[in-house]
Amino acid sequence: MKLSKLCIAILPLAMMASQLVAGEIDKTLDVSKTGKVFIENDQGHVTIRGWDKAQVQVKGFIDERALDYRFETRGNRTEFIVDMPSRYNNDGNRYKESKLEIFVPSSSFTQLESVNADTDIRGLTAGVKLETVNGDIYISDIEGKINLESVNGDIDSVNLNGQIKIDTVNGDVDDQDSQGEIRFEAVNGNLKTNTRADDVRVEAVNGDIDLNLDTLSNLDISTVGGEVEVDMKAMNQDARIQVKTVSGDVTLKFPTDVSAEFEIASHAGGRIKNSLTANKVKKAKYGPSSSLEFAINGADGEVEVDTISGRIVIKKR
């Protein structure tokens, strides 16, 4: 009987403790400046900023539905994890979601995982990895190895530098002033970039692509559906461009001094329009296909374009 009464007394206290997890937080841990920081927060909004202190600071509000959180450092790894129930009501109008501001050493590699949280991250020099399902990502002033993945959220990036990979399923991508090497993968989302990267690769399905490129060494585009427009300011010597499309139109704008060998082919009713030189498109004797081959200004680089039932336009910018 006494034991039963004790359990009854403890139960409300345990419930109260779990409810007290939600609410304001302002905690700081001393960490290595070159360590790794892992953050997991499913809902709400997370702002991450790099600073010059050997500390990780978390402040703001933790989701009202949270069961617990963990903030600790073990060796070279610091973790901040908000523990949510396996099932919970996802109505943000009824529950106050997390709104967190997290400061990390700018020279630490930072990783974030979320479900519906929007992310704003800036000022890191050792790379990042961000994964979200429905949240939007805004990222700027980041260096190193950069990996951004979103299923239904948009990605806006500014001034990224390094090995960059941006992957989205149903969201749009707007990338500005990136440099280094960049790879885009998109399904059902539109892609726009104004980049100084000299190595650019794109794989896309059903989304429009708008590339404004600075000085290019390598361009590789593979698309199914959607419109592609590429504006190249300059091409390095021995630059290589390869474009393959299915059921999508392609417009390539080249610098006036382009030096390359061109091989362009269309199949299954595709069309080619050459506004770059006086060379004529050749129609196949049999079947709905055509081709265009020529060399210009010494042919230092290579341009290969192939389409199935799409339209290809090449011209001067």
Disulfide bonds with the S-S distance in Angstrom:
none
